Amino acid sequence: MILEASPSVTNHKRAEDEFNPLLAAEARFDQAAEKLNIDEGMQKVLRSPSREIIVHIPVQLDDGRLEVFTGYRVQHSIARGPAKGGIRYAPDVTHDEVRALASWMTWKCAVTNVPFGGGKGGIICDPSLLSPSELERITRRYTAELFEFIGPEIDVPAPDVNTNDQTMAWIMDTYSMHSRHTQTAVVTGKPVDLGGSRGRTEATGRGCMIVTEQALRLLGMARSDARVVIQGFGNVGGMAARLMSRAGFKIVCIIEWDGAVYNANGLNIEALAKHRKETGSIKGFAEAEDIDRNEAMFLECEVLIPAARENVITSQNAHKIRAKILCEGANGPTTHLADPTLREKGIFVIPDILANAGGVTVSYFEWVQDRQGYFWNEQLVNDRLEEIMVNSFRDVVAYAQKHEVHNRLAAYMLALDRVQFAIKLRGIYA
Ligand SMILES: NC(=O)c1ccc[n+]([C@@H]2O[C@H](COP(=O)([O-])OP(=O)(O)OC[C@H]3O[C@@H](n4cnc5c(N)ncnc54)[C@H](O)[C@@H]3O)[C@@H](O)[C@H]2O)c1
C-alpha cells in the first residue's frame, strides 16, 4: 500500500524544509558542485564537517541550583587554515543550524580569500533569563571543555547572536589561564583594550556599503540616486545605515521587529538612533512616517539590505521585492526556494557569503595584529578591508560572467573551487 501525504502535510513539510538552514546550505552546495563537476568523493569531503563537538556544561545558577547546558562547536573545514566562526547563545540553537553556519563560514572565508576554514558554535540557553555572572560561568566552562579543540592555530571563535566583546574577553581569559600565558589570538571581536581591532564593530556594515557601491557602479547607477531600505537597525544594519547615509546614499526606510519608519527624502540616521535610544523603539520618530513593517521590505528602491535575521525573503514573498540590488547583510536572509524568483525578476543579488564578509575580514586582521603584537590604525584597517571586499566582489562577478551563472551560484562555485584546490594540493593524509 502506498501512503500519500495530504496536501496540507506536504505544504507544511515544504515550509519546514524551506526554513531548514542545513537543507538550504546543501541545496546551494549541490548546485555549485554539479556545475563545477566535482567528483563524488571530493563532494563528500567538502560536505562533511571536519570535527563536531558536543559538550554538556554543568553550571551553578545564582540561586544555588545546578543546571546543565548543551553546547556545540562544529569545525567544518580546516583545509585553508584554522576554523573561524562565531558562537551564539539562544534557546533555539540546534546542531543542524550550527553545522550549516559552520559550512557558510568555510565558503565565506574562501570567497574573500582569507586564510581560514569555517567553524561555528552555540549554546542552548536563553540569555535574557540569565544574569551576567551566570553567562560568565557558562562561557568559561564551555571554553574549558573546548580547550584542546580551539586556539590561534586551531579554531578561532568570535561573537554571534547574543554574544559580544565581553563574552570574547571571558573566553580569552579562560583559555589563557589554562595555557599559563595570555593568548589574545584565540578569539576575535574582543574589546580594543584587550587585543581587539579598530574598525571591527563597523566592519560588516562597512563591507555591505563597499559591495553595494561596486554593484551600483557596475549597473551604471549613481549613489545619490540610490534609495536604500534596511531591515534591522542593530550592528550590521545600524552601521550600514550610518556609514551609507554619511557617504551620500538616501536611506528611505528602516525596518525593525516592532515597526518601520519612512522618509522619501532620506532619514536622519543619527537622529533616529538617538530617538531609539531614548524611547526604546524606532517608531514615532518625528522626522518620518510610521509604515506597516510587513510591507516595508517591498517598497520600490534601488537597494534592499536585509540585515536582521535569516529566512525573510521566501518563495511566498520574493515576487513582491521591488529593489534593483539585494545586498544580504544577514546570514541566510533568502531561502533557496526564493532564489529562482529573484533571478526571474532580474534583481542583482550580492549573496550573504560575500556581502557580510567584512566582519570576518576584519576578524582576520585582528588575528594578524594579535599575532604580530602590533596594532594598526583605523584608516589602515578600513583601506585593507576595502581592498579585500572590492577584489572579492570582482572575483564573484567575473566568475558569474565566465560560467554564465547568477552571483550566488558564482560565489559558491568560487568558494568550493578554492577549498577543493587546497585539499588537492595538501593531499589526503592516509
Ligand atoms: N555582526 C556581524 O559582524 C555579522 C557578520 C556577519 C553576519 N552577521 C549577520 O547579520 C545579521 C544581524 O546581525 P547583527 O550583528 O546586526 O545583530 P543585532 O542583534 O545587532 O541586530 C539585529 C537587529 O535586527 C532586529 N530584528 C530582529 N528581528 C527582526 C525582524 N523580524 N524584523 C526587523 N528587524 C528585526 C533586532 O531588533 C536588531 O536591532 C545576523 O544574521 C548575523 O548572523 C553579522
The ligand as an ORCA input file, in Angstrom:
! r2SCAN-3c Opt
* xyz 0 1
  N      27.674     41.406     13.463
  C      28.434     40.934     12.496
  O      29.622     41.273     12.371
  C      27.848     39.988     11.479
  C      28.703     39.462     10.495
  C      28.164     38.636      9.504
  C      26.809     38.355      9.507
  N      26.002     38.856     10.508
  C      24.587     38.518     10.453
  O      23.820     39.711     10.331
  C      22.557     39.554     10.977
  C      22.361     40.647     12.000
  O      23.433     40.583     12.939
  P      23.729     41.782     13.954
  O      25.075     41.506     14.499
  O      23.450     43.088     13.278
  O      22.623     41.505     15.052
  P      21.964     42.576     16.053
  O      21.281     41.768     17.094
  O      22.947     43.620     16.456
  O      20.877     43.317     15.128
  C      19.747     42.703     14.605
  C      18.644     43.760     14.578
  O      17.552     43.202     13.874
  C      16.349     43.486     14.582
  N      15.359     42.470     14.253
  C      15.169     41.256     14.793
  N      14.141     40.620     14.212
  C      13.673     41.465     13.273
  C      12.621     41.410     12.332
  N      11.848     40.329     12.256
  N      12.419     42.461     11.517
  C      13.198     43.556     11.590
  N      14.202     43.677     12.462
  C      14.433     42.656     13.296
  C      16.772     43.464     16.049
  O      15.841     44.176     16.848
  C      18.143     44.135     15.972
  O      18.056     45.538     16.077
  C      22.561     38.113     11.520
  O      22.026     37.274     10.516
  C      24.041     37.810     11.681
  O      24.318     36.422     11.672
  C      26.509     39.658     11.485
*
